[in-house]
Amino acid sequence: MLTIFFRAVILYGISIWAIRMMGKRQIGQLQPYELVAALLVADLAAGPIAGSETPLLYGIIPIAALMLMHSFISILGLKFPAFRRFVNGSSCILIENGCIRYKELSRVCLTVSDLLEDIRENGVLSISDVQTAVLETNGTLSVFPRALARPLTPKDMQLSPEEETLSVILIADGKVRDDALTQTGISLPRLRKQLNQWHFRDETQVLLCCYDTPDRIFVQGYDAAVQPVRALIGDTCITLRGGQK
């Protein structure tokens, strides 16, 4: 019984490693050859787990072979676009200029009800608001609303907002991230001084502290009843992005 337990743990770990090596898309949106590989990995791992008389290598070696095949197909797809189209297929336009292309819909074996369901999943209630809809090679539907139905953008209002970047986490779960301090040019004493001004004794009282662009600091403690601090950089004693420490 203990042998079966350890065999299951080993094959479970190998299966997770195999899926991760195939890329993060393997978890969600799969190409046909990726879906086949995922199903086969699960099936190959199930045999040695269920039957203790089956050698463990009978599961490990085929999984490794699938990994090699997956890598080989991925490399060929990068080198030869024609081969990639042969393996993955090609995207097709199901709605063009607001009109449903019935022949394309029939070719991919979709009904009008299926199309409407996918459109609703994209957050569009009425098909009359759709300008273009494209069925991607991984089976997902990309929906582009008409100009009058899409949300208002800064470009529509002739505005030029500053470009945003990813937040830099300075403190998480009460622990300072030294790499983030180096990236933003903040010294630890200066950060602690600022936290004191916001009534935090030290970083151990901070659940999350991050730098958001444009020029904004977000700080929240462990007490959910206390509102987080959202302050402009100019209102603090910290100058980021090449400023003085």
N, C-alpha and C positions, 0 to 999 in steps of 0.2 A: 504493500500500500504506500509506503514511504517512497519507494522507487518511482511509482506513478506520479506522485506529487512533485518530485524533483524533475522528472522528465517534462511534466506540464510547465513548470516554472522556466526551464531552459528553453523550450520551444516557444513559449509565450514571449520571452525576451528576444529571441531570434526573429520572431514574426514582427514585433514592434520595430526592431532595427531594420528589417527588410522594407517595411512600409515607409519608414522615415527616409531611408536611402533613395526611395523612388520619388521623393519630393513632397512638399507640403500639399500640393494639389491633390495627391493621392487620397487625402482625408476627405476632400469635398468633391470638387469638379474633376471627374475622371475622363481621360481619353479612352477609347476602346481597348487598346493594348494594356493600359494601366489597370482598367477594371478586370480584365482577364488575369493579369498577374496577381492582383489582390485576392481574387477568388481562389486561385490555385494555391497561393501561400496559405490561406486558411485551411483548405482541404488537405494539403500536404502535412501541415502541422497537426491536424486532427487525428490522422492515422496512428502515429507513434504515441500520441497522448492516450488514446483509448486502448490500444493494445500493447501491453508490456512486452509481449513476445517479439514485437517489431523492433529491429535495431534502431537506435536513435539517429544514426547516420542516414537512415532511409528517409528521414524528414529533413535533415540539415542539408544534405548534398543537393536534393532537388530544389530547395529554396535558394541555395547559392547559385544553381544553374539559372533559375528564373531571374535572379539579380543580374547575372551577366547578360542574359538575353535582353532584359529591360534597358540596361546601359547601352548595349549594342544598337538597339532600335532607336534609342534617344539620340545617339551620336549620328547614326545614318540620317535621321530626320533633320538634324541641324545642318548636315553637309549637303543633303539632296532634297530640295523642296518637293520634287515630284514624288519621292518615296514617302515624305511626310503626308502629302495629300492622299496617297494610296492607303496609308495606315490609319490616319485620323479622319479622312474625309475632308470635306470643305464646307464652310458656312454657306447658308442660303438665305435669301431675303424672302420673308413670308408676307410682309406688308411693305409696299413701296408707294410713296406719295399718297398715303392714306388708303390705298386699295389693297385688298387681300389677293394674293397670287394663288389661286386655287390649285393650279398644276403643281406648284412647289409644295403646297400643303399636302396634296395627295402623295407626292413622291416621298415625303418623309413620314408618311403614315400618321398624320395628325388630323384630328377633326376640328371643326370650328369651335366646339366646346372646349377642347384642349387648348386652343389658341387663346380663347377668352380667359381661361383659368390662368395661363401663364402671364397674360397681360395684367390681370388683377394682382398677381404675385409681385409684379414690378411696381405696384403702387398706382396704377392707372385704372380708373373706374370704367371709363367709356372707350370703346375702340375708336370712336370718332375723334378722340384726342390724340390718336397715334399717327405719327408721320411715317416712321420706319420701324420695322421689327425684323431682327436678324436671328436665325437659329444658329448658334455657335457649334463648333465641332464637338464640344463636350456635352451638348444636349441642353444647355441653358439658352433662354431667350433674352436677347438684349432689345429693350424697347426705348425708342426715342420719341417723346411727345412732339406735337406741333408747336410752333413758335409761340402761339397764343396760349397754349396750355402748360408750358413749362414754367417753373418758378422764375421770379424776377431775379436778375443777376446784377452785380455792380456794373458790368459792361453795359447793360441796358440803361442804367442811370448815368452813364458816362463818368463813373467813379474809378479811382485807381487806388484800391486798398493795398497795404503792404503785404508782401508774400509771407505766409506762415511756414514755420518749420516744426519738426517734432519737439515736444516738450523735453527738457533736460531735467531728469529727476535728481535733485540734490540730496533729499532725505527720504527714506522709505522705511516704515515700521521702526522709527526711532534710530535708524543707523545712517550715518553720513556716507555718501558715495564719493570716495576720493577722486575717482576718474572724472566725475561730473564737475567737481570743484576745479580740477585742472582744465577741463574743457571750457568752463565759463569764466575762468580767471578770478575766482572768489577764494579768499583765504578762509580757513575755518574760524579763526577769531572774529573776522568781520561778519561771517554768517551768524555766529552765536550772538554777537552784539545786536544784530538786527532782530533775531528771535526774541531777545530780551525786551526789545522795544514793543514787540507784539505780545508780550506777557507770557512767553514760553521760557521756562527756567533753562532748558538746554534742549538738544536735539532728541533726547529720549521721550519728550512729551509731544513730539511731532509725528503724526501718522504719515503725512505726505507733504513734501515741499518741492516744488518744481518751478522751473523757469519757462514761461510761455511767451512766445512772440505775439504781437509786437511789444516788447519791453514790459512784461508783466510777471509778477511773482504770485504764486498760489501756495498758501500754507494752511493746512488743516491739522488740528490736534485729534486726540482720541475721543474727546467728548463730542458726540454727535449733536448735542443741544447748542453748542457754540458755533456760530457762523464762521466759515473759513475766511481767511484773509486774502483779499485780491487787491494787490497794490501795484501801481505803476512804478517802474524802476526809478523814475525821477522823484518819486515821493519817498524813497528809501535812502539809506546810507550806502547802498551797494550799487556799483556801476559794473555792468556786465558787458561781455563781448568786446574785449580789448580795452576796457576802462581800467581805472586804478583799483587796486585791491585795498 
